């Protein structure tokens, strides 16, 4: 007779798999463990799957739901990662709800009960817990008074040019049947073209509950959103003078993703660096090889050469590097170059994980990481 683990050990293994499975591992792959024997089947049956849910829209033709293991990257939109929440989730689920059904939900518990049944039936887990519900503000109407976490993406086509000047003020006053502005927790703002300057100047400070902001051209609004006391995650396009103005950000800021790294810092070039109010927990940088000096190269130079910058990064736990699959980054072409690349980051003493995303040959890179000592002191993760 084959040896069996004690039931509590089997359950703990399942729990660890749900917590730590790589993002390329699907929930259904984990469920295959139930085929081993009855004990593994019972362990999977009795272990609840903890899900964070995004309700994408309310419509008459819902798309199939999408479920994936939890990412470690703080930048996945909207507020996907656990670092943005007080609760822990194993998986992130995106789904739509039929309009007539949406009208019937009068309490948050009714909505969660529906989500539990829907997700459980889809993935085969008999026990599902809903940790958080995030709702798209413009596509889930009528709004529900018991929902307190909204997100939205504003695209150019969402804004009629004839109402451009008053769009933001109308949003503030819920003219479009949208939620109160203080309930927006995440915004992907892609429509700067129609905004008048006087309106933009008073816009972001109204989003007092905002935690995550994606903005492609932040120059015009920069000083306006530095005052938000709950903003913890910024995804920026090119921002000239970012590091000169960064001292205005509040201590809540923990995660920044630069599409392009603002290397030309005037205060540093004058030998007059200024400490930040905040300490970043993570930073994401691009490593596009077709750019002469990718953002990651600028960052590495400052880590090597500038002690003030290293001090400002002293609490950094996670570095995320995004690549472009068809343009190999020079520092990841040869084993020697890769060793020098990772050695640079040992200068950051608190670093715990190094996440590589959009890498071309993931399997090859994983094999190289496993056979090397590049990750001494921190974990290298390839998503």
Secondary structure, 3 states (H helix, E strand, C coil): CCCCCCHHHHHHHHHHHHHHCCCCCCHHHHHHHHHCCHHHHHHHHHCCEEEEEEEEEEECCCCCCEEEECCCCCCCCCCCCHHHCCCCCCEEEEEEEEHHHHHHCCCHHHHHHHHHHHHHHHHCCCCEEEEEEEEECCCCCCCCCCCCCEEEEECHHHCCHHHHHHHHHHHHCCCCCCCCHHHEEEEEECCCCCCCHHHHCCCHHHCCCCCEEEECCHHHCHHHHCCCCCCCEEEECCCCCHHHHHHHCCCCCCEEEECCCCCCCHHHHCCCCCCCCCCCCEEEEECCCCCCCCHHHHHHHHHHHCHHHHHHCCCCCEEEEECECCECCHHHCCHHHHHHHHHHHHHCCCCCEEEEECCCCHHHHHHHHHCCCCCCCCEEEEC
